[in-house]
Amino acid sequence: MFENIVAEEVPEFKNTITELFDAFDSFGQQLMQATAIYLGLESDYFKSHINEGNSVLRTIHYPPVDEDIGERSGAHGDINLITLLIGGNKPGLEILVDDNWHPIDTPQSTVVCNVGDMLERFTNNRLPSVLHRVTTPSDAVKGSSRYSIPFFLHPNPDWFIETLPSCIDDEHPDLYPEGIMADDFLQQRLYEIKLL
């Protein structure tokens, strides 16, 4: 991973961002414990698989627009295990459920959790990756910026992702018969979406 960039011009930037990252990381680990229990695994199953992951806290700026440009960010799923997102300061986030787009307008006190592609693969699509996009839904957002600070919880690069046996049965054959290292999966997906 690249070294973090610190905005030296903002005195509290480093401390505030580090505190936010640590809070997201701690909450993400708790959610992965709950996920393990839901999947019938020991509660600490993921602990040794996410303790040295390349998790990312990213700030995204959607510049102001003067007209409805439709999608500001096209439909996509996240590559990682789960993504945590503080409630937005502007509307626009939508998720796809049953072939229909639904707005996710939440207060800032809310944390939204999306399942990512790695967890989808591990669970043989039992926990599907959440397709989402960002749009310009109303006149209220035109002419103003939109900011988003997602936390992408990644497993350790050497975690071998293979289908969880309890998620395979006659009605749900193994969709991913060949396992893959988490880092290889990440690099493959980054290449596919032209980020490498």
SULNORLIN-V32206 format. One record per run of one state. SS is the DSSP state (2 for helix, 1 for strand, 0 for the rest). FROM is the first residue (numbers start at 1). LEN is the number of residues. If there is no record, write none. Layout:
[[SS,FROM,LEN] [SS,FROM,LEN]]
This chain:
[[0,1,12] [2,13,26] [0,39,8] [2,47,4] [0,51,5] [1,56,7] [0,63,8] [1,71,6] [0,77,5] [1,82,5] [0,87,6] [1,93,5] [0,98,2] [1,100,4] [0,104,7] [1,111,5] [0,116,1] [2,117,6] [0,123,9] [1,132,4] [0,136,10] [1,146,8] [0,154,6] [1,160,2] [0,162,3] [2,165,3] [0,168,1] [1,169,1] [0,170,2] [1,172,1] [0,173,7] [1,180,2] [2,182,11] [0,193,4]]
